[in-house]
Each structure stands twice: as C-alpha cells, then as structure tokens.
C-alpha cells in the first residue's frame, strides 16, 4: 500500500466513523445541550447573580445522586422529601420541586414555588392539578428528549416482532418446534416502506432517525412548520395528517396528550390508513380510540398494532387486544433503560444549575398548549 492509498483509506475510515456517529450516536450519554430545548425558555426567578439561596424539593434520591445535584449550583439546596407528609411540611420553604410532590395540598402550601420539574415528557397529569396552570409565576419544565433513544429502540423492537413474525416463534407452544411456516402471515422487510411519525418532538425525531437507518421513506408531522431534519423526506403539520395517513406502511404516534390529540386516531383516521399498515403507539393510550382500533384489526384493515400505552391503562384482563396474535403489548415500559436514567439526571442537573444562576430553564412547557 503506498502513502497516498493509506491517507485515502484513513480519510474514508474517519468519514465512515463520523457518519455512523451522526446516524446512531454514541453509547455514552450525550452532552446536556443535546437533551434540552431553549424554545420558549424562561427564567424562573432572579438570583442576584447566583447568590440568592434557593431550595429544590425532591423525592427519594440516593446519596451519590443527591451530592451531584447539590454540587450543580452552590446556592441551590436539594432537599429530600421522603413522604407526602414531609413534602407538605417543607412546601413553604421551596422555590423548586419535583412534579411528583405537587399535590393540590402541596401547591396550596408552597407559596414561594416558581419552578416545577416534571419527571416525564408528558405533563397532562401535572397540569391537571389545581394551581399549576393558574399560577403564572410557576414555570413547568419536562423531560422531553430524555426518553427518545430508549423509546425509539422499543418502537423497532415491537415493530420487528410483528413484521418479522418473531412473536409467533416465541410463543410457548412453539418451543422445541422447527416451524418455518410461522403464523401464516407474510413477514415483510421495512426497507423501502414508508413510516409516518406523528409528532416530531424529542421522541419522534429519534424514531425517524432510526427509520432512515432501516432504509425507509420517512414522513412526519409536527406542530409548526420549520426546516425538516435531513432524515425526514417529507414533513407537514397536524393539519396535513389526513393527507399523510394513506401513504404510510407504518404509523408511529409520538404526540403529547392534549385536547387536540385526545381521540385523534379514531375510526375515520384508521379508515384513511393504507390497508395492511401497522400502527405503533408510544404516545398516550387516549390518542387512539380503542374500540375503533379493535374493529380495524378484526376486519384486517390493519396488519397489526404495537402498543406500549393503552386506553384503559392498565389494559383490563380479558380485553380483546390481549388475544389478538397481530398485536404486541408492553405495559408502558418503553422508556426504561440505564441510558434514560443517565439522561434524566443530566437534564435535572443542568436545570438546577440554570435555576441557581438565574438563567432560562430547559424544556419549558407551554401551559396553555399542554406541552
């Protein structure tokens, strides 16, 4: 190998490594800047250049993590409230709090509260609590983007279980059998198929990025018109949903639960989907009309459904969805992963630092919009 060939080889290797990193990321937790969004960012309270003493109330936290959070900002004291009674007792001292502590009683007592950090991306449950939406001074932040990688992997785990007929081969009655015929449903390849991601937020972007890695045509809808990411081939807004549904072989729901999205995928929407398409729901169960979904699956209109969320939730024993061979159900566990915990901690740490410094917080929720 001559010198020039060696240089060219190294250049291609480097370019390949960079491209791979851009497509699939690295196994370590990403920089905090990659986790949070400054869109709509707000300062929770002035801190006189980071000198004002502040208290953030948290639920149970191990000592190592507590030390890390207390080190995030020298003027913010992270205090553990181990029980609801303790949280209520400490409420008057708190300027910031974990959303799980924010009962109506807590909010009534926490008259100094200016920041609530949701432990989840969805905040419908939190905004429904009396005092959160009504008190303009309370800034709500969420964990949007934190769960994206783990949930996106879960999407494809469930989807491949259906499209590759893996579920059939894992059934207890198939153990010990070399049955190449499978369930009788034709296995399909995702390559060349079209995926529609409904809701191109933090989770939706991770799903879309991986879909492109499967060599799929990627369509997406999002709440506002802006330049699409390079891995999205066609993009529209919520008003374009009916135009996009008939084009997709796979529809993935990744929208927050709001008044607009509650029941969005109803009998009409399911009827617009391409015959033989798959529906994946990792949003909230109430985004889909369950009775209409059952009807679409029973009629053969849909080839299958992958559900990490259901309505009702938990899904009741004996519900028809449990018995359908073309349905994969997991009990709202798509976000669970060590990576998710690392990313959640990194975002909380970043927001504690910003809170103490009097800087705009990451992932500020538009309380009127609900996300």
N, C-alpha and C positions, 0 to 999 in steps of 0.2 A: 504493500500500500504506500503510495507516495504522499508527500506532505500535503498537497492540495486536497487529495481524496480524504485524508484524515481530518482536515479542517472542515470540509463539507459534511463529513459524517457526523462530526461533533455538533455542527450547526443544526443538522436535521434532528439529532437526538435532543438538543436543547429545545428546539421549536416544538418537538413532539411532547416533551415533558411539560412545557408551558401550556400547550393546548389541552393536554389531559388535565392539568390542574385547573384550567379555566372551566372545563366541562364538568368535572366531577368533584372538584375541591380537594382539600387535604383532609386526612383523618383527624388532625388536631382541631381544637375549637378555633373558629375564625376570629379575626380582630373584632372588638366590640363595635366598631364603626359599621361593620358588615351586618350587625344584628339589628340595630335600632334605626328608626327613621326620625328625621328632624322636620318632616312635613307637619305643619300645624303646631310646632313646638312652642311651649310656654314655660316661663319661669314660674315656679310655684310660690316663691316668696323671696324678697330681697334678703341678703345675708350680710350686708355691710362688708363686702369683700371677703366673705368666708369666715367671719368672726362670730356671727350670731349663733348661739347654742340651740341646736335642734334635736328632737327626739323622733326616732322612727320605731314604731311598734311592729314586731314580727311574731309569727307563730313559732313553734318549736324549731330550733336550729342547732346543729351540732357545734361544739366549741370551736373547732377549726374554722368552720364557715363563719361563725359569729365574729371571730377575731379578724378574719379577712374583711368582713363588711364594716366593722368598726374602724379598720385602717383605711377605708375608702375615702373618708373625709374626717379630718380631725375635729370638726365642730358638730358632727352628727353622731349621736349616741344611739346605737341599735340595741333596743331592749326587747327581751323575750317575754311574751305574754303566753304562758303555758296553758291557761284555761280561759274560758269565756268570762268568768268572774274576774280574773286578773286583768284581762283586757279592758273590761268595763271600769275597773278601779284606776287603771293607768290612762284611760281615754283622755281626761282633761290635760294631760301633760304632752300629748302627741301632736306634732305638726305633720307627720307622715305615718302611714300604716299599710300593712298588707291587707288587700281586699277581703281576705277570708275572715278577718276580725270585724269587718264593718257591718254588724247587725244594726237594726234600726235604733236599738238602745245605745249601742256604742256611738253611733253617729250623733245622737242627741246629746251625749255627754262630751263628745270631742269637739269643743267649740273653737279650738285652735287649729283644727285639721285643715291642711291645704293641699295635701298630696295623698292619693291612694294608688298603690301599685297592684294591679290585677295579676294573679299568678298564671292566668291563661290569656290566650289571644282573644277569645270571645268574652264579651263583657255584658251581655244582656242580663245575666243573673245579678250582676253588681249594680247596673243602672236601675234595676227594678226596686232596689232598696231605698226606702224613703230618706231623702236628704242628699243623696249622691248627685242627682241631676239638678235638684232645686238649688243647691248651694253653689253659686257661680265661682266662688273662691277655690273650690276643690278641683284640682287638676287630676284627672284619671289617666293613668298610663297602663299599657297592656304588654303582653309578651309576644306580640306579632313578630314573626320571623324566627323566633327561637325554636319552634317545633318543626319548622319546614323540612329539614333534611330527613328526620326520622319518619315523619308522616308521609313524605313523598316516597320513601322506600317501602313503607307499608302499603301505599296505593298499588305499587307494582307487584308486591308480594301477593296481595289479594287478587289483582287482575290476572296475573300469570297462573294462579291457582285455577281460575276459570278458563282462560283462553288456551292453556296447555293441558287441561283436563287432569291437573295434578290432584285435585280434590278427590276424584274417583279412585285413583291408585292409593290414596292414603286412608280410605275407608277401612274400618276393622274387618269387614267381610272380604276384603281383597288381600289381606295379609297372607303371604305364602302362595299367592297365585300369580302366574306369569301371564296376565291377561292383556295382550297387546291391542285388543279391540277397544278397550276403555269403556266409557259410558255410552258410546254410540253417537255422542255429539262430536262434530268435526273440530279438531284442535286447529287454532289459527295462529299465524305469526303476526306480531304487531308491526313489523317493518312494512312501510308503505301504507299503513292505515292512518286515519285521521283521529286525533284526540282533540276534544274541546275542553278547555279548562275554564270553568265558570267561576270567576273570581281570581284575578291575577294579583293577589296580595303576596305576603311573605310565603305562605304555603303553596299557593298556586304557581308562583314562579319556580319553586323547587320541583314541583311536579312537571311543569312544562319543560324545564331544562333536561330532566331525565327522559321525557318522552322523545325529545330530539335525539338523545343518545340511542334510543331504540329505532332511530331512522323513521320516525313518524312525522306526518304533516301535523303541525301544531297550530290550533286556533285558540283564541282566548277572548273572554270579555272581562272588562274591568269597569270601575265606577266612573272614570273620567278618560277623556281622550288625551293620550300622550304617546310619545315615540315608543313602539314596542321593543322588547329585548330582542337580541339577534336570534334567539332560539324560538321565537314566535313568528310563524309565517303569515298569520292574518289575525288582526285584532279589532274588536269592536267594543261597544258599551252594552250595558244591560238592555237597552232598547233594541239591540240587534240580536238578542238571544233566539228569537223565533226564526231568524234567517240562518243562524249557525247550527241549530239543533239537527236539521235534516242532513247535514253534511258529515256528521261525526260518527265514527265507529265506536268510540269510547267517549263518554261524557263524565268528567270528574267535577264534582261540586266542592268548591272551596270558599264559599261566601260566608260572611258572618250572618247570624240570625238577626234580622231586623223586621220591621213591619212590611217592608218591600219584599223580603226574601221568604217570609213565612208562607209555606204552601206554594212556593214558586213553581216547583216541578209537580204540576197537577196532571189530571187526565189529558188536558189539551196539550201540555208540553210533552208528555210522554208519547202522545199520538203523533207529534211532529218529528220524533226521533226516527232515525233510519231503522227499518226492520232488521232485527238481528244485532242491534247495537248493545253495548254494555253500559250500565250506569254504576258509578262509584261515588259514594257519599262519605266524605270525611269532614263535612261541614257541621251541621246540626240536623238531628232527625226531622225536625219540623219543617225543614226546607222542602221535604218531599211529602206528598200526600200518600200515606202508606197504603190505603185501600186501592188507590189508582195504580200504585206500583205492583201490588199483588195481582191485580187484573191484567196488567201489561205482561207480567211474567207468565201467568197462567195461559194467556192467549198466544204466547210465543212471539209477541211483538218485540220484546226484549230477549236477547240471548242469555242475559244473566245480570246479576247485581252484586256488588261488593259493598258491604255496609259496615262501617265502624261506629256509626251512630244510627239510632232508630227512633221512631215515634210510635208507641211509647218507648221510653227508656227507663229502666231495663225492658227489653222486649219480653212480653209475658210468655210463660211456658204454654206450649200448645199453639202458639201463633203460627199461621200458615207459612210464614217466611222461614221458620226453623226447618220445615220439612222439605223445602224445595232444593233439589240437587244442583240447580244452577244459581244458587245464592251462597255467598260466603259472608259470614257474620263474625265480627270480633267485637268485644264489649268495651268500646270507647278506649282503646289502648294504643292507638296509632302513634301517639307522641312519645311513648315510653322508650327511653334509651339513655345510656350514660351520657351520650353527647348532648341530649336535650337538657339534662341537669346541669352540665357544664355551661351551656349557652345561657340558661336561665340565670345562673349565678353571675355570669359575666355581665348580663344586662342589668341586673339589680345592682351590682357593684358600680357600674357606670352611672346609673341614675342616682345612687346615693352620693357619689362624688359630685355630680351636677347639682343635686339638691343642696348640698353643703356650700358649693361655690356660688350659688345663685345664678346658675346657667340654665338655659332651656332644657327641659327633660326630653328624653327619647320616647317615641311611641305614644304621643299624647292622643287620647281618644276624643273624637268629635262627639260630645254627649248628645247633641241633637240628632246626628245621623245614626248613632248607636254603635260606632266602631271607629 
